[in-house]
């Protein structure tokens, strides 16, 4: 199979891609583009089975990507800016405000989204967008405690679903029911009762001008990637947190809380999906 044009297009993209301000993208963003394009080509309906990083037919675009990354390093722009964990004071604000509650379609959606990223330590917007109402299951452990977990592995940067991929343990994370009447387990159960059966997507648009929960509280249309990407930013602004946080900050918060609680790096990596302790520590 000849690649030619896609390789040429990718080469041009890596050479010319700039932010809205005309600035160079960071190393991590360029690599993020690279992995996202590869996942897109390998997912249905294309299912091309391509490995852009190693396929010799993409040699020219790979050389351009390498050159851009080296250029960033020479100019001192390579350093990553890791997202901070949410501050304790801001976490307390989130707990005490209605923005994350069971009282309305929007607050219920936000509550479960926030705790899904926190409990399951998720990073990928593609994975969130592809969730369905069948992506979760309810179980009981050996001690008789109820919990919710995911019913399947999600495609991610570290687990793209290729033949050489190893089995992921990320789906083994659990969200336990507690005595709290507004806990995340109950939020998930309530949300699933209120979603629109005409839409298969898990995250759905709340009905407009609907301030109370109805039998069906969501529209028959999925929440898009952009809406999911801005979720934490919007929550930060509405609650008046000390800074504008992102979904990556929620993920960093989960890892920080687990580490502070004395959970071993090995067990944290089983849920977070990190493949090395060095990447986890950073």
VEXVOGU-44839 format. One line per 2 residues: for each residue x, y, z of C-alpha. Coordinates in steps of 0.05 Angstrom, whole numbers, plus 5000, padded with zeros to 4 digits. Example, Ala and Ser with C-alpha at 12.3 -4.5 7.8 and 13.67 -1.06 7.14 Angstrom:
5246 4910 5156  5273 4979 5143
! end
This chain:
5000 5000 5000  5029 5068 4980
5025 5124 5031  5057 5182 4993
5006 5238 5002  4989 5226 5076
5064 5226 5092  5072 5291 5054
5012 5322 5088  5037 5303 5157
5106 5330 5141  5076 5397 5122
5031 5397 5183  5090 5386 5231
5129 5440 5196  5074 5493 5196
5030 5479 5257  5025 5539 5303
4979 5563 5359  4926 5617 5348
4979 5667 5372  5027 5643 5319
5073 5609 5370  5106 5541 5366
5070 5482 5398  5106 5448 5455
5140 5380 5448  5084 5346 5487
5030 5377 5443  5065 5356 5378
5072 5286 5404  4999 5289 5425
4979 5307 5354  5023 5250 5329
4990 5197 5373  4920 5224 5361
4928 5220 5286  4953 5149 5292
4894 5129 5336  4846 5162 5287
4874 5124 5228  4872 5058 5266
4801 5066 5294  4738 5049 5255
4718 5062 5200  4790 5068 5175
4823 5012 5215  4888 5019 5177
4933 4984 5227  4988 5037 5218
5045 5053 5264  5067 5121 5241
5128 5123 5287  5160 5061 5256
5129 5053 5187  5183 5070 5135
5129 5098 5090  5122 5156 5139
5197 5169 5142  5194 5241 5116
5140 5264 5164  5177 5230 5222
5241 5266 5203  5204 5332 5204
5173 5317 5272  5242 5299 5300
5271 5364 5271  5216 5406 5303
5227 5374 5371  5302 5385 5366
5289 5457 5347  5246 5467 5409
5302 5438 5452  5354 5484 5422
5310 5545 5434  5294 5524 5506
5220 5512 5492  5221 5437 5505
5207 5438 5580  5139 5409 5600
5092 5448 5643  5060 5395 5688
4990 5410 5712  4984 5422 5787
4938 5383 5834  4877 5421 5859
4892 5457 5924  4859 5432 5988
4820 5497 5997  4792 5492 5926
4773 5419 5938  4733 5441 5999
4698 5495 5957  4678 5443 5906
4649 5398 5960  4607 5454 5990
4578 5485 5927  4517 5464 5886
4559 5462 5822  4575 5389 5838
4511 5360 5866  4451 5316 5851
4402 5375 5848  4399 5391 5773
4416 5358 5706  4477 5403 5697
4505 5395 5767  4493 5319 5765
4530 5315 5699  4588 5356 5726
4591 5317 5791  4598 5250 5758
4646 5277 5704  4692 5306 5758
4692 5243 5800  4699 5197 5740
4764 5233 5722  4784 5233 5796
4767 5161 5815  4787 5129 5749
4845 5177 5736  4826 5187 5664
4862 5233 5615  4835 5220 5546
4778 5261 5516  4769 5208 5462
4757 5156 5515  4706 5200 5551
4669 5216 5486  4664 5143 5468
4634 5121 5534  4564 5092 5530
4510 5075 5580  4538 5004 5580
4609 5026 5598  4596 5018 5673
4575 4960 5715  4555 4952 5788
4588 4898 5831  4593 4876 5903
4661 4857 5934  4676 4799 5981
4660 4843 6041  4590 4859 6014
4607 4930 5995  4575 4959 5931
4619 4992 5879  4617 5015 5806
4672 5002 5755  4681 5005 5680
4660 4946 5639  4716 4950 5587
4784 4980 5572  4787 5047 5538
4835 5065 5481  4889 5110 5508
4958 5135 5492  4990 5078 5531
4939 5026 5509  4922 5039 5436
4894 4969 5425  4948 4944 5378
4973 4872 5373  5034 4889 5415
4992 4924 5468  4991 4895 5538
4927 4885 5577  4907 4947 5616
4889 4945 5690  4857 5015 5688
4787 4985 5685  4798 4954 5754
4790 5021 5790  4729 5022 5835
4680 5075 5858  4650 5051 5924
4582 5067 5954  4586 5103 6021
4538 5128 6074  4539 5197 6041
4473 5208 6005  4509 5248 5951
4567 5203 5937  4593 5187 5867
4565 5117 5866  4494 5144 5877
4508 5200 5827  4524 5149 5773
4461 5108 5788  4418 5171 5787
4450 5196 5723  4437 5131 5687
4364 5135 5707  4357 5205 5677
4395 5199 5611  4359 5198 5545
4348 5127 5518  4349 5153 5447
4423 5170 5453  4476 5117 5463
4530 5166 5487  4542 5167 5562
4554 5242 5569  4492 5279 5542
4471 5352 5539  4427 5372 5598
4358 5396 5577  4355 5472 5569
4322 5513 5623  4314 5451 5665
4333 5466 5737  4303 5404 5768
4311 5331 5751  4256 5302 5708
4244 5230 5688  4288 5245 5627
4335 5303 5642  4381 5301 5582
4375 5312 5507  4384 5258 5455
4451 5286 5433  4521 5272 5460
4565 5323 5495  4622 5339 5447
4696 5336 5459  4702 5411 5465
4649 5414 5520  4684 5358 5558
4751 5392 5549  4725 5457 5579
4686 5425 5636  4737 5437 5692
4752 5507 5666  4678 5525 5670
4671 5495 5739  4732 5533 5764
4703 5599 5739  4633 5588 5768
4658 5567 5837  4712 5621 5838
4770 5575 5851  4839 5603 5864
4860 5586 5793  4832 5557 5729
4841 5482 5731  4837 5431 5674
4820 5357 5670  4894 5342 5676
4894 5377 5744  4838 5330 5767
4881 5271 5745  4942 5300 5781
4898 5309 5843  4879 5235 5843
4952 5214 5838  4972 5263 5893
4917 5241 5940  4935 5167 5930
5008 5181 5941  4994 5222 6004
4951 5164 6030  5011 5118 6025
4989 5079 5963  5049 5048 5928
5071 5073 5860  5057 5004 5832
4985 5006 5853  4976 5078 5830
5003 5060 5761  4953 5003 5756
4897 5054 5756  4931 5115 5724
4959 5076 5664  5030 5102 5672
5081 5053 5646  5141 5077 5686
5152 5105 5755  5192 5163 5725
5132 5188 5686  5088 5179 5747
5135 5219 5791  5141 5276 5742
! end
